[in-house]
Amino acid sequence: MRVSDFSYALPEGSVAKYPPKVRGTSRLLVLNKKTGELQSEMYRNLYKFLRPGDAVVLNDTRVMRARIFVQKRSDHHSAKRELVVLEKHSGDKDWHCHKVLYRGKLKVGDRLTIGPATTELTVEQILGDGLAVVRSDADLLELTEQFGLPPLPPYMKRAATAQDIERYQTVFAREQGSAAAPTASLNMTSELIDRLKDKGVVVAYLTLHVGLGTFMPIRTDEVEGHKMHAEYFEIPKQTVQAITAAKAKKQRVVAVGTTVARTLEYASGDILKCGDASHDISGEADIFIYPGYNFKIVDTLLTNFHAPKSTVLMLTAAFAGWDNLKPAYGYAIKSGYKLLSYGDSMIVV
């Protein structure tokens, strides 16, 4: 398969550059993957498409204010550089040395300063593909909270605002560690979660710290040539129990977002053999899901509309069928849906 096979025309006007004024007032396109039938709905009415006993799984990672601006110091001048502090991994106990994505020129040994107290960072390694390792006098996670901005995707073509600090974050975000949001959950509200529970839907959580594995572009011509970066995940035993109970009762497991789908499918072997699920499951997920993949855990997928030629679009195509998904995207664009991170959502049933 070629990456170019998974493309579509995305008009600039269809890209959501701001969140809806009120969280949860977005639209929901319902796609039946067996028939290709489409139905327009509202996200707040998601409960209509779920049944008592279904297990809805959400990603409770918290997005860091990962975008920071630093000054590159030299003997003769100072230049501004932009860094994005990347996602948390299993071995990240010390945030004084960490991987970053950078914009502008850097080289090993460069000294970078941030903030009025001129905290210093030093470039220790240049890794290629715009990645570097920096060492800091202070905790980098604390620096992001003090000086950072939400890491909005570049296609929004705007600076982050105070509104983004709240809205580029889910209402149930827990442990900091992501360099991008689990976007299908940005439209989720506490009221809707309560409504799902009132209907008898089981709501469970896992954590996948979103980063390079999700948002790095594919640089190969053939789909099979792309290698996914690993992202750290944790699935609590209570969530494993909810999933296995739903499976035992022939109820559906609903993944809210491609990050949840990828985590559950990567850990499917451990989940299905857990039995009484007496322990949590954790690891580094590097699974790349594209058409031809046989889903083992996920029965229903709630997701946003994704960029052309992206790994998340390919995952959705694997679940829905590209012959269904591409016409659905065309319908959404013609019908005025807003696409990408702050946009409307789709449920594939």
N, C-alpha and C positions, 0 to 999 in steps of 0.2 A: 504493500500500500504506500502511496505517496502522500506526503503532508499536504500537498496542494489539493488533494481530493477532498479535504475537510475544510473547505472555505466557502464563504458566501459574501455577498455585497453588504457591507455595513455602512449605511449613511451616517455622516457626522451628527445629524439631527436626531438619530435614534439612540445615541449614547447618553446615558444619565450622568450628568456632571455634578448634580447635587442630589441629596436624598429627598424623598417626598416631605412636604411640610410636616406631616404627622406620620410617625412611624406606624407601619401596618396598613396604610391606606393604598398600598400598591396593588397592581393587578396580578392575576394568576391565570396562566394558560394551562389547561388540562389536556394532556395528550394521552390517548389510549394507544399503547405500543402494539397491541394486537391488531387494531383496525386502522390506526392512523387518524381516528376521529379527534377533532379539536373542539374545545369548549372554553369560552371566555368567562372568567369568574373574578372575584376579589380575593386577595390573600387572606383577609380576615375570615373568609368562609372555608378555609382549609378543612375544618372539622367535618364538613359535609362529605368529604371524600375518604374519610377514615372510619374504621369500625371499632367497636369495643374489643379490647384485647390486642389490637395492633400495638407494636412497640415503635415509638418515634425516638430516634437517636439524634441528639444535638451535640455540636462541638463547643465546649465551654472555654476554649482558649481565650486569653486576653491579648489584644493587640498592643504592642509596645508603641510609645511615641518614638518610633525608630528612626525618623528622618532628622538628622542633625546637621548643622552647618558649622564648619570649622575654618580657621585661618591657617594656611600653610605658611610657616615662617622660614625665611632664609636670611642671609646676611644683607641682602639688598632690597628685598620687597616682601609684601605679604599678599597672598592670593586666597580667594574664597573657594572652598571645596564642599561638596555635598556628600554625606555618608548615610547609608541605611544600615543600621545595626541588624544583623540577621538573626534568625529564629533560634530558640533555645534547643539544645540537644541533651541527650542523657548524661553526658560527661561534663556539662557546663555548671560547675560549682563555683568557679572563680570568673567573675565578669570583668576582670582587669585586662584580660587578653581574649579577643573575640574576632570573629570574621565579619567583615562589612562589605557592602556593595558600594562602589565609589563612582563619582562623576567628576571628570577633570583628570589632570595628570598627577600621578603619585609615583614615588620610587622608594625603595627600601631606605630607611634612615630619616625620611622626612618627619619633621616635627610639626604637629598640628595642635592648635589651641582652641579651647571652647569656653565661652562664658566670661564674665567680668573678672572672675578669679584666675583666669588664664590656666585652667587645668590643661595639662599637656598629654597628648597622645603621640605615640611613635609608631611609624609604619614598620612592621617587622618582616612581613612577607608580601610579595605580589604574586597572586595565584593565577592570573589570567582571567579572561571573560569579565573584567571589571570587578574582580574580587581581590580583597587584601585582608591581611591579619594586622590588627593594631593592638598596641599595649597602652594602657591608660594608668595614670596616677590614681584615678578614682574608679569606682565601680561604674562600668558602662551602662548598666541597667538603671542606676540612679541618675546618671547624666541624661539619659533619654527622658526620664520623668521630669527633670529640672529644665532641660533646654530643648527637648525634642518636639516634633510635630507628628501627627498621624501620617503614616506612609501612604498617602493617596497614590493610586496608579498614575503613571505619567500621562496616559491618554486623557485624563481629566483636564490637563493643561491649565491648572490653576493652583494657587497656594492654599494650603489647609487653613481653615478658620476655626474659631472657638466651637462652632456647631459640629465640626467634624470630630472633635475630641469625644463628643457624646455619640454621634451617629455612626462613625466608623468603628463601632464597638457593639456587640450584642448586649441585650439587657441581662443576660445571665453569665457574662464573661467572668472568669475566675482567675486562673493563674497566668501571669504575664509570660509571654514567650513567643508571640507571633509577629512576623514582619508584614503580614497582610491579613485581612479579615476573612472569616468564613462567611462569604457574602450572602448565601441563601438564608442565613439566620438573621441578617440585619433587619429584615422585615418582620421578624417574630416579636410578639409583644407578650407581656405577662398575662394579659387578659385572654389572649388566644391559647396560651399554655393551659390556663385554668379551664377554659372551655373544652379543650381536648381531654383533660383529666376528668371533667364532669361527665363526658361521654363514655368514659371507661377506657380511653386510650392510655397506655403506659408511656410515660415520658422519661427517658434515660439520657445520660450524658457520657461522653468520652472527651479526651483532650488530644488534639493533634496541633502542634505548633506549626502554623502555616509559614512557608518560606519558599526557598528556591525550587523545591519539588513541584510546587503549584504554579509559580509565576515566571519561571525561567522559560524563554522561548525555545522552540525546537530549531536546532541549527543543522539538521540533516535533511536530505531530500526524501529519504524513505522513513516511514513511521518506525519501522522495526530497528532503525539505527539509533534512535534516541535513548539516552540513559537518564533515568530519573534520579534526582538528588534525594537522599533520604530525609525524612522528617520524623521527629520524635513523637510518639503517642503513648497514651495510657488509657486502658479500658478498665474501669472499676469492676469488681466482681458482681456488684449489683446490676450493672449494665449487661454483663455476660448472662446473668440469670434471667434478665428480662428478655433477652434475645432468644435464649434456648427455650424459655417458657412459651414465647410466641410461636416458635417453630414447632414445638410439640403439639400445640393446639391448632396448627394450620392457619395461624394468623400471620399478618404481614410485618416485616421489619422495614421501617420507613427511614431511609437515610436523608437527613436534612443537609444537603450540600455534598459536593464531590469529595471534600476532605473527609467527611464521615464515611462515605462509600468506599473510598480508597483504604481507610483504616480498617474497616470491617472486613473487606475482602483480603487485605494483607494478612490479617490475623484470623482468617476463617478456619484454618486448621486447628488452631488452639481453641477457638470459641466452640467449635462443634465437638471437640473431644473432651471439653471441660467437665461435662456431667453436672456435678453439684456446684461448679464454679466457686471453689473455695479460695481463690486468689485472684489478684488483679493480673492483667496482661499488659506488658509494655514492650517497647522496642523501637526500631527505626524503620519506618515504612518507605520502601523505594519501589513499590509496585507501579507499573505503567499499564493502564487499562485502555485498550482500544478495541475496535470491532473485531469480533471473533472470540472475545473473552466470555467465559461462562460464569455468571454471577452465582455465588454460593450462599451469601447471607442476605443481600439487599433484594427486597421484593418491589419496593416503590421508591422512587427518587424525586425529592423536592430540590430544585436547583435554580440558580439564576441563568440568564442567557450569557453565553461565553463568547470570547473573541475568536475570530477565524483562526484556524491552524493551531489552536492551543491544545495542550494535553487534557484540559478539563472539558473542552468541546468533544474530544475523542472519547473520553470516558462516557459522557452523556450519549454519544452516538452508539457506543457499545451497548448501552442499556436500552435505548429507545429504538435503535435501528436508524442508520443515516437516511434511509429512504423515507422514514417518518419525520426525522428531526429537521432535515433541511427544509421541507415544505412548511413545517411548523414555524421555523424562524422567518421564512418569507411571509407567512400569515401575520406573525407578530409585528414585523416591521410595517407592513401595510396597514395594520390595525392600530398603529400608534403606540405600541408597547415601547417602554424604555429598556435598554439593554445594558449589560455589564454590572459592575459592582453595586452601584446605587439604584439599579433598575428593578423592573418587575421580575416575577418568578414563574417557573413552570413546574408542574407536577406530572411525572410520567407514571401512569398506573397500568 
